[in-house]
Amino acid sequence: MLTYVDVVCIYTHMRTINISLPKTMADNVEEAVKSGAYASKSEFFRMLLRGYLTTQVSDVNLDEEIQMDSFQANPLSKVEDSLRASGKYNEKFIKSVVGGLKKSSQYK
């Protein structure tokens, strides 16, 4: 099971990809974000890919099985305390992570 610090480390080592969408699809994504269902376009696509991976993993030839636990939102104070206790992150970074999580659909 991943710790809060592990999750932050994963998200700080993300890669950026660009995609092109037809206007109507792009508009639908933007509407979903504006409605508050997702904190950002990136979150929209991460959730979409998680769904794809959980349903399509049997069709993909992988060396090891993908295991995905369902997300359980924990109190932001606990997340903040865990990041601080690790001693790896400065206060500005910690506040930024907690601020971003507050905007996430998982914390609404």
C-alpha positions in Angstrom: 0.0 0.0 0.0 1.3 3.4 -0.9 1.9 6.1 1.8 1.0 9.7 1.3 4.6 10.5 0.6 4.8 7.8 -2.1 1.8 9.3 -3.8 3.3 12.8 -3.8 6.6 11.3 -5.2 4.6 9.6 -8.0 2.8 12.8 -8.9 6.0 14.9 -8.9 7.5 12.5 -11.4 4.7 12.7 -14.0 5.3 13.1 -17.7 3.4 15.4 -19.9 1.6 14.2 -23.0 -0.3 16.2 -25.6 -3.4 15.0 -27.3 -5.6 16.5 -30.1 -9.4 16.2 -29.8 -12.3 17.2 -32.0 -13.8 20.5 -30.8 -16.9 18.8 -29.4 -14.9 16.4 -27.3 -12.6 19.1 -26.0 -15.7 21.2 -25.1 -17.2 18.2 -23.2 -14.0 17.8 -21.2 -13.9 21.5 -20.4 -17.6 21.4 -19.3 -16.8 18.4 -17.0 -14.0 20.4 -15.4 -16.1 23.6 -15.1 -19.0 21.6 -13.5 -16.6 20.7 -10.7 -16.7 17.0 -11.5 -12.9 17.2 -12.0 -10.3 19.5 -10.7 -8.5 19.8 -14.1 -8.3 18.4 -17.6 -5.4 16.2 -16.4 -7.5 14.7 -13.6 -10.3 14.0 -16.1 -7.9 12.0 -18.3 -6.2 10.3 -15.4 -9.6 9.0 -14.2 -10.5 7.9 -17.8 -7.2 6.0 -18.1 -7.6 4.3 -14.7 -11.0 3.1 -15.8 -9.6 1.9 -19.1 -6.7 0.1 -17.4 -9.0 -1.7 -14.9 -11.3 -2.9 -17.6 -8.9 -3.7 -20.4 -5.9 -5.1 -18.5 -6.7 -8.6 -19.6 -6.3 -7.6 -23.2 -2.8 -6.2 -22.6 0.2 -8.5 -22.5 2.0 -7.4 -19.3 4.9 -8.9 -17.5 3.2 -8.2 -14.2 -0.4 -7.7 -13.2 -1.6 -4.1 -12.6 -3.2 -3.7 -9.2 -5.2 -0.6 -8.4 -6.6 0.1 -5.0 -9.6 2.3 -4.8 -8.8 5.8 -3.5 -9.8 6.5 0.1 -9.7 10.3 0.8 -8.0 10.9 4.1 -8.2 14.1 6.1 -6.1 16.7 4.5 -4.5 17.5 7.9 -3.2 13.9 7.9 -1.8 14.2 4.4 -0.2 17.6 5.4 1.3 16.1 8.6 2.7 13.1 6.8 4.4 15.3 4.2 5.8 17.5 6.9 7.0 14.5 9.0 8.9 13.1 6.1 11.3 16.1 6.2 11.6 15.9 2.4 9.4 18.9 1.5 9.4 22.6 2.2 6.3 24.4 3.5 5.5 26.0 0.2 5.4 22.7 -1.5 3.3 21.1 1.2 0.7 24.0 1.1 0.6 23.6 -2.7 -0.1 19.9 -2.6 -2.8 20.4 0.1 -4.3 23.3 -1.9 -4.4 21.1 -5.1 -6.1 18.3 -3.2 -8.7 20.6 -1.9 -9.7 21.3 -5.5 -9.8 17.6 -6.4 -13.1 15.9 -7.0 -12.1 13.3 -4.4 -12.2 15.9 -1.7 -15.4 17.7 -2.6 
